[in-house]
Amino acid sequence: MRITIVQGPFLPVPPLLGGAVERSMQTLAQHWAAAGCSVTHISRRFPGLAEEESVAGVRHRRIPSSDAPANPLLFRLRELGYVRRAIRALPPADIVVANSVLMPIVLRSRRFGRVVPQLQRPPKGQLRFYRHVDLVQTISQDMRRRILAAAPWLEGRVSVVGSPLAGPLAPVAPGTALPEREALVTYVGRLHAEKGLELLLQAFLSAAPQVPGWRLQLIGPAEVNAGGSGEAYRRRLEGLAQRLPGLILLRPAIFEPAALAAELRRSAVFAYPSLAERGEALGLAPLEAAGQGAVPLVSALACFEDFVTDGVSGAVFDHRAADPVAALARRLGDLLRDRDGLRRLSAGAISAAATYAAPLVAERYLADFRRLIGATAAARS
C-alpha cells in the first residue's frame, strides 16, 4: 500500500515545536512503513531539517511554509498556499492522509489516491465541503458524534481510530510493578483559561489542609504563540500559587517525550479540568498520563469518556456544577486521602490506555485504508 501524509502547514515533523497531531502522524507513518507500506510524509520546511530524507522507512518531503499567523484570514490564506505546494509534491499513492483543513477541499482528483481527512480537532465549518470524501477518520466517539451532528450526510463514512501512544509514552504493560508514586498532582498542557487552571488552583487550595504533604505542579507554556493565554494569565496563576509557597509550582513546557513520561510516572494524579466544551477532541494529555499510571482526574466533558470511567480508570468531577470549585475540591480530597484507591485506579487507567498502543491504532488505520482500496478495485472491475 502506498500512503502519503500531508501534515498541517505550521509545525514541523519531527515535532520540534510540539504538536500532538504531528507526533501522532510521525508515529503512525513509522508503523505503516514497518508493516510494509510505502509512506511519504509531507510537512513544512524547517531549519535543521533536510528537505528530503528517509527516516525509519518513511520518506520525508518538506516544503516552504511559516509560523501560524494570529489573523484567521491570513492563517487560511497561508494554509492554501501550503496546500498548493503540497499537491505539487504529491507522489502517486493509494491513500492521501490529509491533516490540513483545506487539502480535502482543494484536492478532488483521485490521481494521487483516495483523500482521507483526519479530524483530530473539532470541526470548524469545513465539513460542508467534504461531501465527496469516502471516509473521515477521527479519534474519539465524541468527535464522531460532533462530525455527524454537523454533517449527517457522512453517516457510515466516519471511523473512530484513536490516537497512538508510542515511544517513552507507550502505555505501561498492565500488571507491571511500578515504583511508589510521589504525593504529586500534575497538569501538563497549555496554560490557557479554557483548561480550567484557576479552578484547579482554587480547588487545591481548598483541599490542601485535609491532605498534608501533597503538591501540585502545572507544566506548560503561557505564551500566546504557543497556545497559552499570555503573561497576564500566568501572573494570575502565580498569584494563586503563592498562597501555598513550595506546594504549587509553575514549570516550563516539556517537549521531550522521555522527560514527560518521567514526570507522569512520578505523579499519583493527573488533573485536567478542561472547560472547553467544544475545544477538546480526545484529551491526549490525560490519555498519555493514564498510560503511565497517573490517575486522570477530568471534567465531565464527553471527549474523556472513551478512556476515563469514574471510579474505574480515573475520576470525573462536574465542572457544570453551581460551585465547580467545591465540586473539584471534594473529588480531589477524596482521591488524595485514599492511597489504596489511587493504586486501583492507576491499574484501571493503564488497562484503558492499553487499547491506544501505537501498533493497535496503526492497524485500525490500515484496516480502513484496505477497505477503501478494496472498494475502489471492486468498482473498477
C-alpha positions as CSV (number, residue, x, y, z in Angstrom):
1,M,0.0,0.0,0.0
2,R,1.2,3.5,-0.9
3,I,0.3,6.2,1.7
4,T,1.0,9.9,1.6
5,I,0.6,12.0,4.7
6,V,0.1,15.7,4.2
7,Q,0.7,17.4,7.6
8,G,-0.7,20.8,8.5
9,P,1.3,23.8,7.4
10,F,2.7,25.4,10.5
11,L,4.5,22.8,12.7
12,P,7.5,20.6,11.6
13,V,7.9,16.9,11.6
14,P,9.5,15.6,13.8
15,P,7.6,17.7,16.3
16,L,10.4,20.0,17.3
17,L,7.9,22.7,18.4
18,G,5.5,20.3,19.9
19,G,2.2,19.3,18.3
20,A,0.1,16.3,19.3
21,V,-1.1,15.7,15.7
22,E,2.4,15.9,14.3
23,R,3.7,13.5,16.9
24,S,0.8,11.1,16.2
25,M,1.3,11.1,12.4
26,Q,5.1,10.6,12.8
27,T,4.4,7.5,14.9
28,L,1.8,6.1,12.6
29,A,4.0,6.7,9.5
30,Q,6.8,4.6,11.0
31,H,4.4,1.8,12.0
32,W,2.9,1.8,8.5
33,A,6.4,1.6,6.9
34,A,7.3,-1.2,9.3
35,A,4.2,-3.0,8.1
36,G,5.5,-2.9,4.5
37,C,3.7,0.2,3.2
38,S,5.4,2.9,1.1
39,V,5.0,6.0,3.1
40,T,5.7,9.6,2.1
41,H,5.3,12.4,4.8
42,I,4.9,16.0,3.5
43,S,5.4,18.7,6.1
44,R,6.7,22.2,6.5
45,R,10.4,23.1,5.8
46,F,12.2,24.0,9.0
47,P,15.8,25.0,9.9
48,G,18.0,22.0,10.7
49,L,15.7,19.5,8.8
50,A,16.6,18.2,5.4
51,E,14.2,19.0,2.5
52,E,14.2,15.3,1.6
53,E,15.3,12.4,3.7
54,S,14.3,8.8,4.7
55,V,13.9,8.1,8.4
56,A,12.7,4.7,9.8
57,G,11.5,3.7,6.3
58,V,9.5,6.9,5.8
59,R,10.3,9.3,3.0
60,H,10.1,12.9,4.2
61,R,9.4,15.9,1.8
62,R,9.5,19.3,3.4
63,I,8.1,22.3,1.6
64,P,8.1,26.0,2.3
65,S,5.8,27.3,5.0
66,S,5.9,29.7,8.0
67,D,4.7,30.0,11.6
68,A,1.0,30.3,12.1
69,P,-0.3,33.9,11.9
70,A,-2.8,35.2,14.5
71,N,-5.2,36.6,11.9
72,P,-7.7,33.9,11.0
73,L,-8.0,35.0,7.3
74,L,-4.2,35.2,6.9
75,F,-4.0,31.8,8.5
76,R,-6.2,30.2,5.9
77,L,-4.5,32.1,3.0
78,R,-1.1,30.8,4.1
79,E,-2.6,27.3,4.5
80,L,-4.0,27.5,1.0
81,G,-0.5,28.4,-0.4
82,Y,1.0,25.5,1.5
83,V,-1.7,23.1,0.2
84,R,-1.0,24.1,-3.4
85,R,2.7,23.4,-2.9
86,A,1.9,20.1,-1.2
87,I,-0.1,19.0,-4.2
88,R,2.8,19.7,-6.5
89,A,4.9,17.4,-4.2
90,L,2.5,14.5,-4.1
91,P,3.7,11.2,-5.4
92,P,1.4,8.6,-6.9
93,A,-0.3,6.7,-4.0
94,D,-3.4,4.7,-2.9
95,I,-4.2,6.9,0.1
96,V,-3.7,10.6,0.9
97,V,-4.0,11.3,4.7
98,A,-5.0,14.9,5.0
99,N,-4.2,16.8,8.2
100,S,-4.9,20.1,6.6
101,V,-8.5,21.5,6.7
102,L,-8.2,22.8,3.1
103,M,-6.4,19.8,1.5
104,P,-9.6,17.7,1.0
105,I,-11.4,20.7,-0.5
106,V,-8.6,21.6,-3.0
107,L,-7.5,18.0,-3.9
108,R,-10.5,16.5,-5.7
109,S,-8.7,14.2,-8.1
110,R,-8.1,10.6,-7.1
111,R,-4.9,10.5,-9.3
112,F,-2.8,10.7,-6.1
113,G,-5.1,8.3,-4.1
114,R,-8.2,8.4,-2.0
115,V,-8.2,11.5,0.2
116,V,-8.9,10.7,3.8
117,P,-9.4,13.7,6.1
118,Q,-8.1,13.3,9.7
119,L,-10.2,15.2,12.2
120,Q,-8.2,15.3,15.4
121,R,-9.7,18.7,16.4
122,P,-13.4,19.7,16.5
123,P,-14.8,20.7,13.0
124,K,-15.0,24.4,12.2
125,G,-17.4,24.5,9.3
126,Q,-15.2,22.7,6.7
127,L,-17.5,19.6,6.6
128,R,-19.9,21.2,4.2
129,F,-17.1,21.0,1.7
130,Y,-16.4,17.3,2.4
131,R,-19.5,15.7,0.9
132,H,-17.4,14.0,-1.8
133,V,-14.9,12.2,0.6
134,D,-15.2,8.4,1.0
135,L,-14.0,8.4,4.7
136,V,-13.3,10.7,7.6
137,Q,-11.1,9.3,10.4
138,T,-11.3,10.7,13.9
139,I,-10.0,10.0,17.4
140,S,-13.0,9.7,19.7
141,Q,-16.6,8.7,19.9
142,D,-17.5,12.3,20.9
143,M,-15.7,13.6,17.8
144,R,-17.7,11.2,15.7
145,R,-21.0,12.5,17.2
146,R,-19.9,16.1,16.6
147,I,-19.0,15.3,13.0
148,L,-22.3,13.6,12.3
149,A,-24.3,16.4,14.0
150,A,-22.6,18.9,11.7
151,A,-22.6,16.7,8.6
152,P,-25.3,13.9,8.8
153,W,-24.6,13.1,5.1
154,L,-21.3,11.5,6.4
155,E,-23.2,8.7,8.2
156,G,-21.4,5.5,7.5
157,R,-18.3,7.3,6.4
158,V,-16.8,8.3,9.8
159,S,-14.3,5.9,11.5
160,V,-13.0,6.2,15.1
161,V,-9.4,5.1,15.1
162,G,-8.0,6.7,18.3
163,S,-4.6,8.4,18.8
164,P,-1.4,6.3,19.2
165,L,0.7,6.2,22.3
166,A,4.3,5.2,21.4
167,G,8.0,5.5,22.4
168,P,8.5,6.7,26.0
169,L,4.8,7.5,26.2
170,A,3.7,4.0,25.2
171,P,1.3,2.5,27.7
172,V,2.9,0.6,30.6
173,A,2.0,-3.1,30.2
174,P,-0.9,-4.0,32.6
175,G,0.4,-5.7,35.7
176,T,3.8,-4.0,35.5
177,A,5.2,-3.3,39.0
178,L,5.9,0.4,39.3
179,P,7.7,2.4,42.0
180,E,5.6,4.1,44.7
181,R,4.4,7.5,43.4
182,E,5.0,10.9,44.9
183,A,2.2,12.8,46.6
184,L,2.0,14.9,43.5
185,V,-0.8,16.2,41.3
186,T,0.3,17.2,37.8
187,Y,-1.2,19.1,34.9
188,V,0.6,19.2,31.5
189,G,-0.7,21.4,28.7
190,R,-1.2,24.9,27.6
191,L,-1.6,27.5,30.3
192,H,-4.9,28.7,28.9
193,A,-8.0,29.9,30.7
194,E,-10.2,27.2,28.9
195,K,-8.2,24.5,30.6
196,G,-9.7,25.4,34.0
197,L,-6.4,26.0,35.7
198,E,-7.7,28.8,38.1
199,L,-10.4,26.4,39.1
200,L,-7.8,23.7,39.7
201,L,-5.6,26.0,41.9
202,Q,-8.6,27.2,43.9
203,A,-9.8,23.7,44.5
204,F,-6.3,22.6,45.5
205,L,-6.0,25.5,47.9
206,S,-9.3,24.4,49.4
207,A,-8.4,20.7,49.7
208,A,-4.8,21.1,50.8
209,P,-5.4,21.4,54.6
210,Q,-7.1,18.0,54.5
211,V,-4.3,16.3,52.5
212,P,-1.0,17.5,54.0
213,G,2.2,16.7,52.0
214,W,0.6,16.8,48.6
215,R,1.9,19.2,45.9
216,L,0.5,20.5,42.6
217,Q,2.5,21.3,39.5
218,L,1.4,23.0,36.3
219,I,3.7,22.3,33.3
220,G,3.2,24.2,30.0
221,P,3.6,27.4,28.1
222,A,1.7,30.6,28.7
223,E,2.9,32.4,25.6
224,V,0.1,33.2,23.1
225,N,2.1,31.9,20.1
226,A,2.3,28.5,21.9
227,G,-1.5,28.4,22.6
228,G,-1.4,29.9,26.1
229,S,-3.4,32.8,27.5
230,G,-0.4,35.1,27.9
231,E,1.8,36.5,30.6
232,A,-1.0,38.3,32.4
233,Y,-2.8,34.9,32.8
234,R,0.4,33.3,34.1
235,R,0.8,36.1,36.7
236,R,-2.8,35.3,37.9
237,L,-1.9,31.7,38.3
238,E,1.4,32.6,40.1
239,G,-0.6,34.8,42.5
240,L,-2.8,31.9,43.5
241,A,0.2,29.6,43.7
242,Q,1.9,32.0,46.2
243,R,-0.8,31.2,48.7
244,L,0.9,27.8,49.2
245,P,4.6,28.5,48.6
246,G,6.6,25.4,47.7
247,L,3.4,23.3,47.3
248,I,2.2,24.8,44.0
249,L,4.7,25.1,41.2
250,L,4.5,26.5,37.6
251,R,7.1,24.9,35.3
252,P,8.1,25.4,31.7
253,A,6.8,23.2,28.9
254,I,8.3,19.8,28.4
255,F,8.5,18.6,24.8
256,E,10.9,15.7,25.2
257,P,8.8,12.5,25.5
258,A,11.1,10.7,27.9
259,A,11.2,13.6,30.3
260,L,7.4,14.0,30.1
261,A,7.0,10.2,30.7
262,A,9.2,10.5,33.8
263,E,7.0,13.3,35.2
264,L,3.9,11.3,34.6
265,R,5.3,8.2,36.3
266,R,6.2,10.0,39.5
267,S,2.8,11.7,39.7
268,A,0.0,10.0,41.5
269,V,-2.8,12.1,39.9
270,F,-3.0,13.9,36.6
271,A,-5.6,16.8,36.8
272,Y,-7.1,18.0,33.6
273,P,-10.1,20.2,34.5
274,S,-10.8,21.5,31.0
275,L,-13.8,23.8,30.5
276,A,-13.5,23.7,26.7
277,E,-17.0,22.3,25.9
278,R,-16.3,22.5,22.1
279,G,-12.5,22.6,22.0
280,E,-11.4,19.2,23.2
281,A,-11.4,16.2,20.8
282,L,-10.0,13.3,22.9
283,G,-7.8,14.6,25.7
284,L,-4.4,13.3,24.6
285,A,-2.6,14.6,27.7
286,P,-4.8,12.7,30.3
287,L,-4.6,9.6,28.0
288,E,-0.8,9.7,28.0
289,A,-0.9,10.2,31.8
290,A,-3.3,7.2,32.1
291,G,-0.9,5.1,30.1
292,Q,1.9,5.9,32.6
293,G,-0.3,5.1,35.6
294,A,-1.1,8.6,36.7
295,V,-4.8,8.6,37.7
296,P,-6.7,11.0,35.4
297,L,-9.0,13.5,37.2
298,V,-11.0,15.2,34.5
299,S,-14.0,17.4,34.0
300,A,-17.3,15.9,32.7
301,L,-16.6,16.5,29.0
302,A,-17.8,13.8,26.7
303,C,-14.4,13.5,25.0
304,F,-12.9,11.8,28.0
305,E,-15.5,9.0,28.2
306,D,-13.6,6.8,25.8
307,F,-10.9,6.1,28.4
308,V,-12.0,7.6,31.8
309,T,-14.7,5.7,33.6
310,D,-15.3,7.3,37.0
311,G,-14.2,5.1,39.8
312,V,-12.7,2.5,37.4
313,S,-10.0,4.1,35.3
314,G,-10.0,7.6,36.8
315,A,-12.2,10.3,38.4
316,V,-14.6,12.8,37.0
317,F,-16.0,16.0,38.6
318,D,-18.9,18.1,37.5
319,H,-17.4,21.3,36.0
320,R,-21.0,22.5,35.3
321,A,-22.0,22.4,39.0
322,A,-23.3,25.5,40.7
323,D,-20.0,25.6,42.6
324,P,-17.4,23.9,40.4
325,V,-14.5,24.8,42.8
326,A,-16.2,22.9,45.6
327,A,-17.1,20.0,43.3
328,L,-13.4,19.6,42.2
329,A,-12.1,20.2,45.8
330,R,-14.3,17.4,47.1
331,R,-13.2,15.0,44.3
332,L,-9.6,15.9,44.7
333,G,-9.7,15.5,48.5
334,D,-11.4,12.1,48.2
335,L,-8.7,10.9,45.8
336,L,-5.7,12.1,47.7
337,R,-6.8,10.7,51.0
338,D,-7.2,7.2,49.6
339,R,-3.8,5.8,48.5
340,D,-5.2,2.2,48.1
341,G,-7.9,3.6,45.9
342,L,-5.3,5.5,43.8
343,R,-3.4,2.3,43.2
344,R,-6.5,0.6,42.0
345,L,-7.5,3.5,39.7
346,S,-3.9,3.6,38.4
347,A,-4.2,-0.1,37.3
348,G,-7.5,0.7,35.7
349,A,-6.1,3.7,33.8
350,I,-3.2,1.6,32.4
351,S,-5.7,-1.0,31.2
352,A,-7.9,1.6,29.5
353,A,-4.9,3.3,27.8
354,A,-3.5,-0.1,26.5
355,T,-6.1,0.0,23.7
356,Y,-4.3,3.1,22.3
357,A,-0.9,1.4,22.0
358,A,0.6,2.5,18.6
359,P,0.6,-0.9,16.9
360,L,-3.2,-1.3,17.6
361,V,-4.1,2.2,16.4
362,A,-1.9,1.9,13.3
363,E,-3.6,-1.3,12.3
364,R,-7.1,0.3,12.7
365,Y,-6.0,3.0,10.2
366,L,-4.6,0.4,7.8
367,A,-7.8,-1.7,8.0
368,D,-9.8,1.4,6.9
369,F,-7.4,2.0,4.1
370,R,-7.6,-1.6,2.9
371,R,-11.4,-1.4,2.8
372,L,-11.2,1.8,0.7
373,I,-8.7,0.3,-1.7
374,G,-10.8,-2.9,-2.0
375,A,-13.9,-0.9,-2.7
376,T,-12.1,1.0,-5.4
377,A,-10.9,-2.2,-7.0
378,A,-14.3,-3.7,-6.9
379,A,-15.9,-0.7,-8.5
380,R,-13.3,-0.8,-11.3
381,S,-14.0,-4.5,-12.0
